[in-house]
Amino acid sequence: MAANSALPPIPVVCALIERAGLVLVAQRPANKHLPFKWEFPGGKVEAGESAESAIVRELREELGCEFVITKALPRFTHAYAETIEMIPFVGRLAPGSAEPHPHEHVALRWLTPAALPSIDLAAADLPVRGVPQSRHRDSQPCVAEPPRALAPHPRLHRTA
């Protein structure tokens, strides 16, 4: 299915949570898009929400932990059935944070960056850590874009 280019990309945040030279990856559940693929945790930015607030909220909801952003990485777009704008952040667990727990995933793993090519990482997550796309059959090219302000997305508006 081709991406719908008539609508703007859906803003999605993800986090490279680093600790002692390792990075956290999460495995998607069977009942969601890209079942059992590994990913850097995160999710959709809600209407009117900043990307920074979104990643903190998503990690609290998905993993039950508190996240401190140390760096923003370049944004890029990726075409699945719908095009997303990936907004990646690097950071660490906040002091006193609970250990991450897979509330919405089936598993979590701490890996070295060198071990990332050995897992079945979702295609949109490949550029975040520079994993060669040639190792993954479902990969599609991603297009780097400069940072820009987020506008509310028409599919993300909630009604009361």
GUGUDO-589092 format. One record per atom (N, C-alpha, C): atom name; residue in one letter; residue number from 1; x, y, z. Coordinates in steps of 0.05 Angstrom, whole numbers, plus 32768, in hexadecimal, padded with zeros to 4 digits. Layout:
residues N
<'CA','A',NUM,<X,Y,Z>>
...
***
This chain:
residues 160
<'N','M',1,<8011,7FE9,8000>>
<'CA','M',1,<8000,8000,8000>>
<'C','M',1,<8012,8019,8000>>
<'N','A',2,<800D,802B,7FEF>>
<'CA','A',2,<801D,8044,7FED>>
<'C','A',2,<8016,8058,8002>>
<'N','A',3,<8029,8067,800B>>
<'CA','A',3,<8024,807C,801F>>
<'C','A',3,<8013,8092,8013>>
<'N','N',4,<8002,809D,8023>>
<'CA','N',4,<7FF0,80B3,801B>>
<'C','N',4,<7FFF,80CD,801D>>
<'N','S',5,<8007,80D9,8007>>
<'CA','S',5,<8017,80F1,8007>>
<'C','S',5,<8006,810A,8009>>
<'N','A',6,<7FEB,8107,8008>>
<'CA','A',6,<7FD9,811E,800A>>
<'C','A',6,<7FD8,8129,8027>>
<'N','L',7,<7FDE,8119,803A>>
<'CA','L',7,<7FDE,8122,8056>>
<'C','L',7,<7FFA,8126,8060>>
<'N','P',8,<7FFE,8138,8073>>
<'CA','P',8,<8019,813B,807E>>
<'C','P',8,<8021,8122,808E>>
<'N','P',9,<803B,811D,8091>>
<'CA','P',9,<8044,8106,80A0>>
<'C','P',9,<803A,8107,80BD>>
<'N','I',10,<8035,80EF,80C8>>
<'CA','I',10,<802C,80ED,80E4>>
<'C','I',10,<8045,80F0,80F6>>
<'N','P',11,<8045,8103,8108>>
<'CA','P',11,<805D,8106,811A>>
<'C','P',11,<805E,80F0,812F>>
<'N','V',12,<8075,80E2,812F>>
<'CA','V',12,<807A,80CC,8141>>
<'C','V',12,<8095,80D1,814F>>
<'N','V',13,<8096,80CD,8169>>
<'CA','V',13,<80AF,80D0,8178>>
<'C','V',13,<80BA,80B5,8180>>
<'N','C',14,<80D4,80B3,8183>>
<'CA','C',14,<80E0,809B,818E>>
<'C','C',14,<80F8,80A3,819F>>
<'N','A',15,<8100,8090,81B0>>
<'CA','A',15,<8116,8096,81C3>>
<'C','A',15,<812C,8080,81C2>>
<'N','L',16,<8144,8089,81C1>>
<'CA','L',16,<815B,8078,81C5>>
<'C','L',16,<8162,807C,81E3>>
<'N','I',17,<8159,806A,81F4>>
<'CA','I',17,<815E,806C,8210>>
<'C','I',17,<8179,805E,8215>>
<'N','E',18,<818D,806D,821D>>
<'CA','E',18,<81A8,8063,8220>>
<'C','E',18,<81AF,805F,823D>>
<'N','R',19,<81BE,8049,8242>>
<'CA','R',19,<81C8,8043,825D>>
<'C','R',19,<81E0,8031,825B>>
<'N','A',20,<81F6,803A,8266>>
<'CA','A',20,<820F,802B,8267>>
<'C','A',20,<8217,801F,824C>>
<'N','G',21,<8215,802E,8237>>
<'CA','G',21,<821C,8025,821C>>
<'C','G',21,<8208,8014,820E>>
<'N','L',22,<81F0,8011,821A>>
<'CA','L',22,<81DB,8001,820F>>
<'C','L',22,<81C4,8013,8207>>
<'N','V',23,<81B3,800A,81F5>>
<'CA','V',23,<819B,8018,81ED>>
<'C','V',23,<8183,8005,81EF>>
<'N','L',24,<816C,8010,81F8>>
<'CA','L',24,<8154,8000,81FC>>
<'C','L',24,<8144,7FFE,81E2>>
<'N','V',25,<813C,7FE5,81DC>>
<'CA','V',25,<8129,7FE0,81C6>>
<'C','V',25,<8111,7FD1,81D1>>
<'N','A',26,<80FB,7FD4,81C3>>
<'CA','A',26,<80E2,7FC8,81CC>>
<'C','A',26,<80D6,7FB8,81B5>>
<'N','Q',27,<80CA,7FA1,81BB>>
<'CA','Q',27,<80BE,7F90,81A6>>
<'C','Q',27,<80A0,7F95,81A5>>
<'N','R',28,<8096,7F9B,818D>>
<'CA','R',28,<807A,7FA1,8189>>
<'C','R',28,<8069,7F88,818D>>
<'N','P',29,<8050,7F8B,8196>>
<'CA','P',29,<803E,7F74,819A>>
<'C','P',29,<8033,7F69,8180>>
<'N','A',30,<8029,7F51,8181>>
<'CA','A',30,<801E,7F43,8169>>
<'C','A',30,<8006,7F51,815D>>
<'N','N',31,<7FF7,7F60,816D>>
<'CA','N',31,<7FDE,7F6B,8163>>
<'C','N',31,<7FE1,7F88,8158>>
<'N','K',32,<7FF9,7F92,8155>>
<'CA','K',32,<7FFD,7FAD,814B>>
<'C','K',32,<800C,7FAC,8130>>
<'N','H',33,<800C,7FC3,8123>>
<'CA','H',33,<801B,7FC6,810A>>
<'C','H',33,<8038,7FBD,810F>>
<'N','L',34,<8044,7FAF,80FC>>
<'CA','L',34,<805F,7FA5,80FE>>
<'C','L',34,<8062,7F92,8116>>
<'N','P',35,<8052,7F7D,8117>>
<'CA','P',35,<8053,7F6B,812E>>
<'C','P',35,<806F,7F5F,8133>>
<'N','F',36,<8077,7F5F,814C>>
<'CA','F',36,<8090,7F53,8156>>
<'C','F',36,<80A9,7F61,814C>>
<'N','K',37,<80A7,7F77,813D>>
<'CA','K',37,<80BF,7F87,8136>>
<'C','K',37,<80C9,7F95,814F>>
<'N','W',38,<80E3,7F9A,8150>>
<'CA','W',38,<80EF,7FA9,8165>>
<'C','W',38,<80EF,7FC7,815D>>
<'N','E',39,<80EE,7FD8,8171>>
<'CA','E',39,<80ED,7FF5,816C>>
<'C','E',39,<80F9,8004,8183>>
<'N','F',40,<80FF,801D,817E>>
<'CA','F',40,<8106,8030,8194>>
<'C','F',40,<80EB,803A,819E>>
<'N','P',41,<80E6,8038,81B8>>
<'CA','P',41,<80CB,803F,81C2>>
<'C','P',41,<80C4,805C,81BD>>
<'N','G',42,<80AA,8060,81BA>>
<'CA','G',42,<809F,807B,81B5>>
<'C','G',42,<8083,8078,81AA>>
<'N','G',43,<8079,808D,819C>>
<'CA','G',43,<805E,808C,8191>>
<'C','G',43,<8057,80A6,8184>>
<'N','K',44,<803D,80A8,817E>>
<'CA','K',44,<8033,80C0,8170>>
<'C','K',44,<8032,80D9,8182>>
<'N','V',45,<8038,80EF,8176>>
<'CA','V',45,<8035,8109,8183>>
<'C','V',45,<8018,8111,8181>>
<'N','E',46,<800D,8119,8198>>
<'CA','E',46,<7FF0,8121,8198>>
<'C','E',46,<7FEE,813E,818F>>
<'N','A',47,<7FD6,8145,8185>>
<'CA','A',47,<7FD1,8160,817B>>
<'C','A',47,<7FD8,8175,8191>>
<'N','G',48,<7FE7,8189,818A>>
<'CA','G',48,<7FEE,819E,819D>>
<'C','G',48,<8005,8197,81B0>>
<'N','E',49,<8010,817F,81AE>>
<'CA','E',49,<8025,8176,81C1>>
<'C','E',49,<8040,817A,81B3>>
<'N','S',50,<8054,8182,81C3>>
<'CA','S',50,<806F,8184,81B8>>
<'C','S',50,<807B,8168,81B6>>
<'N','A',51,<808E,8164,81A4>>
<'CA','A',51,<809B,814A,81A1>>
<'C','A',51,<80A9,8142,81BB>>
<'N','E',52,<80B5,8156,81C9>>
<'CA','E',52,<80C2,8150,81E2>>
<'C','E',52,<80AF,8146,81F8>>
<'N','S',53,<8097,8153,81F9>>
<'CA','S',53,<8083,8149,820C>>
<'C','S',53,<8079,812E,8204>>
<'N','A',54,<8076,812A,81EA>>
<'CA','A',54,<806B,8110,81E0>>
<'C','A',54,<807D,80F9,81E8>>
<'N','I',55,<8097,80FC,81E5>>
<'CA','I',55,<80A9,80E5,81EB>>
<'C','I',55,<80A9,80DF,8209>>
<'N','V',56,<80A8,80F3,8219>>
<'CA','V',56,<80A7,80EF,8236>>
<'C','V',56,<808D,80E0,823D>>
<'N','R',57,<8076,80E9,8232>>
<'CA','R',57,<805C,80DD,8237>>
<'C','R',57,<805B,80C0,822D>>
<'N','E',58,<8065,80BC,8214>>
<'CA','E',58,<8064,80A1,8208>>
<'C','E',58,<8074,808D,8219>>
<'N','L',59,<808C,8095,8222>>
<'CA','L',59,<809C,8082,8232>>
<'C','L',59,<8090,807D,824D>>
<'N','R',60,<8083,8091,8258>>
<'CA','R',60,<8075,808D,8272>>
<'C','R',60,<805E,8079,826E>>
<'N','E',61,<804F,807C,8258>>
<'CA','E',61,<8038,806A,8252>>
<'C','E',61,<8041,804E,824A>>
<'N','E',62,<8054,804C,8238>>
<'CA','E',62,<805D,8032,822D>>
<'C','E',62,<806F,8023,823F>>
<'N','L',63,<8081,8031,824E>>
<'CA','L',63,<8096,8023,825D>>
<'C','L',63,<8095,8028,827B>>
<'N','G',64,<8084,803C,8284>>
<'CA','G',64,<8082,8042,82A0>>
<'C','G',64,<809B,804E,82AC>>
<'N','C',65,<80AA,805C,829B>>
<'CA','C',65,<80C3,8069,82A4>>
<'C','C',65,<80C4,8086,829D>>
<'N','E',66,<80D6,8094,82AA>>
<'CA','E',66,<80DA,80B1,82A4>>
<'C','E',66,<80F3,80B4,8294>>
<'N','F',67,<80F1,80C6,8280>>
<'CA','F',67,<8106,80C9,826C>>
<'C','F',67,<8111,80E6,826C>>
<'N','V',68,<812B,80E9,826A>>
<'CA','V',68,<8138,8103,8268>>
<'C','V',68,<8145,8104,824C>>
<'N','I',69,<813D,8118,823D>>
<'CA','I',69,<8148,811C,8222>>
<'C','I',69,<8163,8129,8224>>
<'N','T',70,<8177,811D,8217>>
<'CA','T',70,<8192,8129,8216>>
<'C','T',70,<8198,8135,81FB>>
<'N','K',71,<818B,812A,81E6>>
<'CA','K',71,<8190,8135,81CB>>
<'C','K',71,<8179,812D,81B8>>
<'N','A',72,<8173,8140,81A6>>
<'CA','A',72,<8160,813A,8190>>
<'C','A',72,<8170,8132,8178>>
<'N','L',73,<8167,811E,816A>>
<'CA','L',73,<8174,8116,8151>>
<'C','L',73,<8164,8121,8139>>
<'N','P',74,<8170,8121,8121>>
<'CA','P',74,<8162,812C,810A>>
<'C','P',74,<8148,811D,8104>>
<'N','R',75,<8134,812B,80FD>>
<'CA','R',75,<811A,8120,80F5>>
<'C','R',75,<811C,8115,80D9>>
<'N','F',76,<810B,8102,80D2>>
<'CA','F',76,<810A,80F7,80B7>>
<'C','F',76,<80EE,80EC,80B3>>
<'N','T',77,<80E7,80E7,8099>>
<'CA','T',77,<80CE,80DB,8093>>
<'C','T',77,<80D2,80BE,808A>>
<'N','H',78,<80BD,80AE,808E>>
<'CA','H',78,<80BE,8092,8086>>
<'C','H',78,<80A2,808A,807C>>
<'N','A',79,<80A1,807C,8066>>
<'CA','A',79,<8087,8075,805A>>
<'C','A',79,<8080,8058,8061>>
<'N','Y',80,<806D,8055,8072>>
<'CA','Y',80,<805F,803B,8076>>
<'C','Y',80,<8046,803E,8065>>
<'N','A',81,<802F,8033,806E>>
<'CA','A',81,<8015,8038,8060>>
<'C','A',81,<800F,8055,8062>>
<'N','E',82,<8017,8062,8078>>
<'CA','E',82,<8015,807F,807B>>
<'C','E',82,<8031,8089,8081>>
<'N','T',83,<8037,80A1,8079>>
<'CA','T',83,<8052,80AC,807D>>
<'C','T',83,<8053,80B7,8099>>
<'N','I',84,<8069,80B1,80A7>>
<'CA','I',84,<806E,80BC,80C2>>
<'C','I',84,<8086,80CF,80C1>>
<'N','E',85,<8086,80E2,80D3>>
<'CA','E',85,<809E,80F2,80D8>>
<'C','E',85,<80A9,80E9,80F2>>
<'N','M',86,<80C0,80DB,80F1>>
<'CA','M',86,<80CD,80D0,8109>>
<'C','M',86,<80DD,80E7,8116>>
<'N','I',87,<80D9,80EA,8130>>
<'CA','I',87,<80E6,80FE,8140>>
<'C','I',87,<80F5,80F0,8156>>
<'N','P',88,<810E,80E9,8152>>
<'CA','P',88,<811D,80DA,8166>>
<'C','P',88,<812B,80EB,817B>>
<'N','F',89,<812D,80E0,8193>>
<'CA','F',89,<813B,80ED,81A9>>
<'C','F',89,<814E,80D8,81B5>>
<'N','V',90,<8164,80E2,81C0>>
<'CA','V',90,<8176,80D2,81D0>>
<'C','V',90,<8173,80DB,81ED>>
<'N','G',91,<8175,80C9,81FF>>
<'CA','G',91,<8173,80D1,821B>>
<'C','G',91,<8178,80BA,822E>>
<'N','R',92,<8171,80BE,8247>>
<'CA','R',92,<8176,80AA,825C>>
<'C','R',92,<815E,80A9,826F>>
<'N','L',93,<815E,8095,827F>>
<'CA','L',93,<8149,8094,8294>>
<'C','L',93,<814F,80AA,82A8>>
<'N','A',94,<813A,80B7,82B2>>
<'CA','A',94,<813D,80CC,82C6>>
<'C','A',94,<8146,80C0,82E0>>
<'N','P',95,<8155,80CF,82F0>>
<'CA','P',95,<815C,80C4,830B>>
<'C','P',95,<8143,80BD,831A>>
<'N','G',96,<8143,80A5,8326>>
<'CA','G',96,<812D,809C,8336>>
<'C','G',96,<8116,808F,8325>>
<'N','S',97,<811A,808E,830B>>
<'CA','S',97,<8105,8082,82FA>>
<'C','S',97,<8103,8064,82FF>>
<'N','A',98,<80EB,805A,82FB>>
<'CA','A',98,<80E8,803D,82FB>>
<'C','A',98,<80F6,8031,82E3>>
<'N','E',99,<80FD,8017,82E5>>
<'CA','E',99,<8108,8009,82CF>>
<'C','E',99,<80F2,8007,82B9>>
<'N','P',100,<80FA,8009,82A0>>
<'CA','P',100,<80E6,8006,828A>>
<'C','P',100,<80D9,7FEA,828C>>
<'N','H',101,<80BF,7FEA,8288>>
<'CA','H',101,<80AF,7FD1,8288>>
<'C','H',101,<809D,7FD1,826F>>
<'N','P',102,<809B,7FBB,8261>>
<'CA','P',102,<808B,7FBA,8248>>
<'C','P',102,<806D,7FBA,824C>>
<'N','H',103,<8061,7FD2,8251>>
<'CA','H',103,<8044,7FD4,8254>>
<'C','H',103,<8036,7FCF,8239>>
<'N','E',104,<8041,7FD8,8223>>
<'CA','E',104,<8035,7FD5,8209>>
<'C','E',104,<8045,7FC4,81F5>>
<'N','H',105,<805C,7FBA,81FE>>
<'CA','H',105,<806D,7FAA,81ED>>
<'C','H',105,<806E,7F8E,81F8>>
<'N','V',106,<8079,7F7B,81E8>>
<'CA','V',106,<807B,7F60,81F2>>
<'C','V',106,<8096,7F5A,81FF>>
<'N','A',107,<80AA,7F6B,81F9>>
<'CA','A',107,<80C5,7F67,8205>>
<'C','A',107,<80D5,7F81,8203>>
<'N','L',108,<80E8,7F84,8215>>
<'CA','L',108,<80FC,7F99,8214>>
<'C','L',108,<8117,7F8D,8215>>
<'N','R',109,<812B,7F9A,8207>>
<'CA','R',109,<8147,7F90,8208>>
<'C','R',109,<8159,7FA8,8209>>
<'N','W',110,<816E,7FA6,8219>>
<'CA','W',110,<8184,7FB9,8218>>
<'C','W',110,<819A,7FAD,8206>>
<'N','L',111,<81A1,7FBC,81F1>>
<'CA','L',111,<81B5,7FB2,81DE>>
<'C','L',111,<81CB,7FC6,81DA>>
<'N','T',112,<81E2,7FBC,81D1>>
<'CA','T',112,<81F7,7FCE,81C9>>
<'C','T',112,<81EF,7FD8,81AD>>
<'N','P',113,<81F8,7FF0,81A5>>
<'CA','P',113,<81F2,7FFA,818A>>
<'C','P',113,<81FB,7FE6,8175>>
<'N','A',114,<8212,7FD8,817A>>
<'CA','A',114,<821C,7FC5,8166>>
<'C','A',114,<8209,7FAD,8163>>
<'N','A',115,<81F8,7FA7,8176>>
<'CA','A',115,<81E6,7F90,8175>>
<'C','A',115,<81CC,7F97,8166>>
<'N','L',116,<81C6,7FB0,8161>>
<'CA','L',116,<81AD,7FB8,8155>>
<'C','L',116,<81A8,7FAB,8139>>
<'N','P',117,<81BD,7FA7,8129>>
<'CA','P',117,<81B8,7F9A,810F>>
<'C','P',117,<81AF,7F7D,8111>>
<'N','S',118,<81B2,7F71,8129>>
<'CA','S',118,<81AB,7F55,812C>>
<'C','S',118,<818D,7F51,8133>>
<'N','I',119,<817E,7F67,8138>>
<'CA','I',119,<8162,7F64,813F>>
<'C','I',119,<8151,7F6E,8127>>
<'N','D',120,<8138,7F66,8127>>
<'CA','D',120,<8125,7F6D,8111>>
<'C','D',120,<8119,7F88,8118>>
<'N','L',121,<8127,7F9D,8113>>
<'CA','L',121,<811F,7FB8,811A>>
<'C','L',121,<810C,7FC3,8105>>
<'N','A',122,<80F7,7FD1,810E>>
<'CA','A',122,<80E4,7FDD,80FC>>
<'C','A',122,<80F3,7FF0,80E9>>
<'N','A',123,<80EA,7FF1,80D0>>
<'CA','A',123,<80F8,8001,80BB>>
<'C','A',123,<80FB,801E,80C2>>
<'N','A',124,<80E7,802A,80CE>>
<'CA','A',124,<80E8,8047,80D5>>
<'C','A',124,<80FD,804C,80EB>>
<'N','D',125,<8104,8038,80FA>>
<'CA','D',125,<8117,803C,8110>>
<'C','D',125,<8134,8038,8106>>
<'N','L',126,<8138,802D,80EF>>
<'CA','L',126,<8153,8027,80E5>>
<'C','L',126,<8165,8040,80E4>>
<'N','P',127,<815C,8056,80D8>>
<'CA','P',127,<816D,806E,80D6>>
<'C','P',127,<8174,807A,80F1>>
<'N','V',128,<8164,8075,8106>>
<'CA','V',128,<8169,8081,8120>>
<'C','V',128,<8184,807A,812B>>
<'N','R',129,<818C,8061,8127>>
<'CA','R',129,<81A6,8058,8131>>
<'C','R',129,<81B9,8051,811B>>
<'N','G',130,<81B2,8057,8102>>
<'CA','G',130,<81C4,8052,80EC>>
<'C','G',130,<81C7,8035,80E5>>
<'N','V',131,<81B3,8025,80EA>>
<'CA','V',131,<81B3,8008,80E3>>
<'C','V',131,<81B1,8006,80C5>>
<'N','P',132,<81C2,7FF7,80B8>>
<'CA','P',132,<81C0,7FF4,809B>>
<'C','P',132,<81A5,7FE9,8093>>
<'N','Q',133,<8197,7FF6,8081>>
<'CA','Q',133,<817D,7FED,8078>>
<'C','Q',133,<817E,7FD4,8068>>
<'N','S',134,<8195,7FCE,805C>>
<'CA','S',134,<8197,7FB7,804B>>
<'C','S',134,<8194,7F9D,805A>>
<'N','R',135,<8196,7F9E,8074>>
<'CA','R',135,<8193,7F86,8085>>
<'C','R',135,<8176,7F7F,808A>>
<'N','H',136,<8163,7F91,8081>>
<'CA','H',136,<8147,7F8D,8088>>
<'C','H',136,<8137,7F8D,806E>>
<'N','R',137,<8127,7F78,806A>>
<'CA','R',137,<8118,7F75,8051>>
<'C','R',137,<8102,7F89,804E>>
<'N','D',138,<80F6,7F93,8065>>
<'CA','D',138,<80DF,7FA5,8062>>
<'C','D',138,<80E7,7FC2,8062>>
<'N','S',139,<8100,7FC8,805F>>
<'CA','S',139,<810A,7FE3,8060>>
<'C','S',139,<8101,7FF3,8048>>
<'N','Q',140,<80FB,800D,804D>>
<'CA','Q',140,<80F5,8020,8038>>
<'C','Q',140,<8107,8038,803D>>
<'N','P',141,<810F,8046,8029>>
<'CA','P',141,<8120,805D,802D>>
<'C','P',141,<8113,8072,803F>>
<'N','C',142,<8123,807F,804F>>
<'CA','C',142,<811A,8095,8060>>
<'C','C',142,<8127,80AF,8056>>
<'N','V',143,<8119,80C4,8059>>
<'CA','V',143,<8122,80DE,804F>>
<'C','V',143,<8127,80F0,8067>>
<'N','A',144,<8140,80F9,806A>>
<'CA','A',144,<8147,810B,8080>>
<'C','A',144,<813B,8127,807B>>
<'N','E',145,<8131,8133,8090>>
<'CA','E',145,<8126,814E,808E>>
<'C','E',145,<8131,815F,80A5>>
<'N','P',146,<8133,8179,80A1>>
<'CA','P',146,<813C,818A,80B6>>
<'C','P',146,<8126,818D,80CC>>
<'N','P',147,<812E,8193,80E5>>
<'CA','P',147,<811A,8197,80F9>>
<'C','P',147,<8106,81AD,80F2>>
<'N','R',148,<80ED,81AA,80FA>>
<'CA','R',148,<80D9,81BE,80F6>>
<'C','R',148,<80C4,81BC,810C>>
<'N','A',149,<80B5,81D1,810F>>
<'CA','A',149,<80A0,81D1,8124>>
<'C','A',149,<808A,81BE,811C>>
<'N','L',150,<807E,81B1,812F>>
<'CA','L',150,<8068,819E,812A>>
<'C','L',150,<804E,81AD,8128>>
<'N','A',151,<803E,81A7,8114>>
<'CA','A',151,<8023,81B2,8111>>
<'C','A',151,<8010,819B,8118>>
<'N','P',152,<7FF9,81A2,8122>>
<'CA','P',152,<7FE5,818C,8128>>
<'C','P',152,<7FDF,817C,810F>>
<'N','H',153,<7FDE,8162,8112>>
<'CA','H',153,<7FD8,8151,80FB>>
<'C','H',153,<7FBB,814B,80FA>>
<'N','P',154,<7FAE,814C,80E2>>
<'CA','P',154,<7F91,8148,80E0>>
<'C','P',154,<7F88,812D,80EB>>
<'N','R',155,<7F97,8118,80EA>>
<'CA','R',155,<7F8F,80FE,80F5>>
<'C','R',155,<7F93,80FB,8112>>
<'N','L',156,<7FA0,810F,811F>>
<'CA','L',156,<7FA6,810C,813C>>
<'C','L',156,<7F94,811C,814D>>
<'N','H',157,<7F81,812B,8142>>
<'CA','H',157,<7F6F,813B,8152>>
<'C','H',157,<7F5C,8129,8161>>
<'N','R',158,<7F59,812E,817B>>
<'CA','R',158,<7F47,811D,818B>>
<'C','R',158,<7F2D,812D,8190>>
<'N','T',159,<7F18,811E,8192>>
<'CA','T',159,<7EFE,812B,8198>>
<'C','T',159,<7EF6,8121,81B4>>
<'N','A',160,<7EE9,8133,81C3>>
<'CA','A',160,<7EE2,812D,81DF>>
<'C','A',160,<7ECB,811A,81E0>>
***
